[in-house]
């Protein structure tokens, strides 16, 4: 049996930082770089929309400055537009960057980076060179939590499980009384984390990711089964989710 190729981190990758070679990055990418600046890659660190604005404005005053006063005053309205506006395939995504699973909304206009957000931000031209390696380690940790979760492991042994919504809620981190926006965000976070992990394997052309000491962290099979499990939960407990959110998912 041919073993899948495994990628092991060897240290930070040097990122291209010359905009004349790589082209101008989008405003959304600038917001993600600002989030990386504000958090220093720490997923527990919170930052406000105003923090993001100042960080983005320092990088590109003309893009984020008040019209006619670009080099002296940032324009707060611009950051709100970028935070709240996001689209996939030409369709608007409810919740903007948080709805995409790139930022976690902690409270009104206060955010944290998600593992997927850190991975996206660290891959953008202009990101700190060490951020890529950190993002991959954080992503591996997040995947490890997903595939080792007892509810997921129970389903692997018996596909008829889980039978009760409380178990699915345990996997997602939600329960009756959880605000609808938080329910959507936590489910989307898992979706986006899995998508990012799959993209990482594809981009590197490898079958799996291993730690430096050789321990396998995750591979394509783990990601595929986790995606399958996520879809099973959504279908099986669609009515419960709709009731909690007051609308169809």
C-alpha positions in Angstrom: 0.0 0.0 0.0 1.4 3.4 -1.0 1.5 5.7 2.0 0.3 9.3 1.5 3.0 11.9 1.4 3.3 13.8 4.7 4.4 17.4 5.2 6.3 18.4 8.3 6.8 22.1 9.2 10.5 23.1 8.9 10.1 26.7 10.0 8.6 29.9 8.8 8.3 30.5 5.1 9.5 33.8 3.7 6.5 35.7 2.3 6.7 38.0 -0.8 6.3 41.5 0.5 7.0 43.6 -2.6 3.6 45.0 -3.8 5.1 45.9 -7.2 5.6 42.2 -7.9 2.5 40.7 -6.3 0.0 43.5 -7.1 -2.2 45.6 -4.8 -4.1 43.6 -2.2 -7.8 44.0 -1.8 -9.5 45.9 1.1 -10.7 42.7 2.6 -7.1 41.4 2.6 -6.0 44.6 4.2 -8.6 44.1 7.0 -7.2 40.6 7.6 -3.7 41.9 7.8 -4.9 44.5 10.2 -6.4 41.7 12.3 -3.1 39.9 12.2 -1.3 43.1 13.4 -3.8 43.7 16.2 -3.7 40.1 17.5 -0.1 39.2 16.8 -1.5 35.8 15.8 -3.0 35.2 19.2 -6.5 33.8 18.8 -7.5 34.8 22.3 -6.7 38.4 21.8 -9.7 40.7 21.2 -9.6 43.8 19.1 -12.2 46.4 18.1 -13.3 47.7 14.7 -11.5 50.9 15.6 -8.3 49.0 16.3 -8.6 47.4 12.9 -9.2 50.7 11.2 -6.1 52.3 12.7 -4.0 49.2 11.8 -5.3 49.2 8.2 -4.9 53.0 7.9 -1.2 52.8 9.1 -0.6 50.3 6.3 -2.5 52.3 3.6 -3.6 55.8 4.5 -5.0 56.6 1.1 -7.3 53.5 1.1 -8.6 54.0 4.7 -8.3 57.8 5.2 -11.1 60.3 5.3 -11.7 61.8 1.9 -9.5 64.9 1.5 -7.7 64.2 4.8 -6.3 60.7 4.0 -2.9 61.1 5.5 -4.2 62.7 8.8 -7.5 61.1 9.6 -8.9 57.5 9.1 -12.5 57.0 8.0 -14.4 54.8 10.4 -17.2 54.1 7.9 -14.8 52.3 5.6 -13.9 49.6 8.2 -17.6 49.0 9.0 -18.4 48.5 5.4 -15.6 45.9 5.0 -16.4 44.1 8.2 -20.1 43.8 7.4 -19.8 43.2 3.6 -18.7 39.8 2.3 -19.8 37.7 -0.6 -19.2 34.3 -2.1 -20.1 33.6 -5.7 -21.7 37.0 -5.9 -24.0 36.3 -3.0 -23.9 38.3 0.2 -22.9 36.4 3.4 -24.8 37.2 6.5 -22.5 38.5 9.2 -19.7 39.7 6.8 -16.2 38.5 7.7 -17.6 36.9 10.9 -20.2 35.1 8.7 -17.3 33.8 6.6 -15.7 32.3 9.6 -12.6 34.5 9.4 -13.4 36.6 12.4 -15.3 35.7 15.6 -17.6 38.4 16.9 -17.1 38.6 20.6 -19.6 41.5 21.2 -20.6 44.6 19.3 -17.7 45.7 17.1 -15.3 43.5 19.0 -13.6 40.5 17.3 -11.0 37.7 17.5 -9.3 35.9 14.7 -10.4 32.3 14.0 -8.0 29.6 12.9 -9.2 30.0 9.3 -8.8 33.7 9.6 -5.3 33.4 10.9 -4.4 31.0 8.0 -5.9 33.4 5.4 -4.2 36.5 6.9 -0.8 34.8 7.1 -0.9 33.8 3.5 -1.4 37.4 2.2 1.5 39.4 0.8 2.7 41.7 3.5 2.1 39.3 6.4 4.8 38.7 9.0 7.0 35.8 7.7 6.6 33.8 11.0 2.8 34.0 10.9 2.5 31.2 8.3 4.1 28.6 10.5 2.1 29.7 13.5 -1.1 29.6 11.4 -0.4 26.0 10.4 0.2 25.0 13.9 -3.0 26.6 15.1 -5.0 25.0 12.3 -3.6 21.6 13.2 -4.6 22.1 16.8 -8.1 23.0 15.8 -8.4 20.0 13.4 -7.1 17.9 16.3 -9.9 19.1 18.5 -12.5 18.4 15.9 -11.4 14.8 15.0 -10.7 13.8 18.6 -14.1 15.1 19.9 -16.0 12.2 21.5 -19.2 12.9 19.5 -17.3 12.6 16.3 -15.4 9.5 17.5 -18.8 8.0 18.5 -20.2 8.6 15.0 -17.2 6.9 13.4 -18.0 3.8 15.4 -21.8 4.0 15.0 -23.2 6.2 12.2 -26.6 6.2 13.8 -25.1 8.5 16.5 -25.6 11.1 17.8 -29.3 10.6 18.3 -30.0 13.7 20.4 -29.4 17.3 19.6 -27.7 17.9 22.9 -24.8 15.8 21.6 -24.6 17.7 18.3 -24.7 20.9 20.4 -21.8 19.7 22.4 -19.8 19.2 19.3 -20.7 22.6 17.9 -20.5 24.4 21.3 -24.1 25.5 21.3 -27.2 24.9 23.5 -30.8 26.2 23.9 -30.5 29.9 24.6 -27.4 30.4 22.5 -28.0 33.6 20.4 -28.7 32.8 16.7 -25.7 34.8 15.5 -23.4 32.7 17.7 -25.0 29.5 16.5 -24.3 30.4 12.9 -20.8 31.6 13.7 -19.8 28.4 15.6 -21.0 26.1 12.9 -19.4 28.2 10.2 -16.1 28.2 12.2 -16.0 24.5 11.9 -16.9 24.6 8.2 -14.2 27.2 7.4 -11.6 25.4 9.5 -12.1 22.2 7.5 -12.1 24.0 4.2 -8.9 25.7 5.1 -7.2 22.5 6.2 -8.3 20.8 2.9 -6.9 23.7 0.9 -3.6 23.5 2.9 -3.2 19.8 2.0 -4.1 20.5 -1.7 -1.8 23.5 -2.0 1.1 21.6 -0.5 0.3 18.5 -2.6 0.5 16.2 0.4 -1.7 13.6 1.9 -1.3 14.7 5.5 0.3 17.0 8.0 2.7 15.8 10.7 4.5 17.4 13.6 8.3 17.8 13.5 8.7 14.7 15.7 6.7 12.6 13.1 3.3 12.3 14.9 0.5 12.5 12.3 -1.8 15.5 12.9 -4.4 15.1 10.2 -4.8 13.8 6.7 -7.3 14.0 3.8 -9.3 11.1 5.3 -9.7 13.0 8.6 -10.9 16.1 6.8 -13.3 14.2 4.5 -14.9 12.3 7.4 -15.2 15.5 9.4 -16.9 17.2 6.5 -19.3 14.2 6.2 -20.1 14.3 9.9 -20.7 18.0 9.8 -23.2 17.6 7.0 -24.9 14.7 8.7 -25.4 16.8 11.8 -26.9 19.7 9.9 -29.4 17.4 8.1 -30.2 15.3 11.1 -30.9 18.3 13.4 -32.1 20.8 10.9 -35.4 21.3 12.7 -33.7 21.9 16.0 -31.3 24.4 14.4 -34.2 26.2 12.7 -36.1 26.4 16.0 -33.1 27.9 17.8 -32.5 30.4 15.1 -36.1 31.2 14.4 -35.7 30.4 10.7 -34.5 27.7 8.4 -30.8 27.2 8.3 
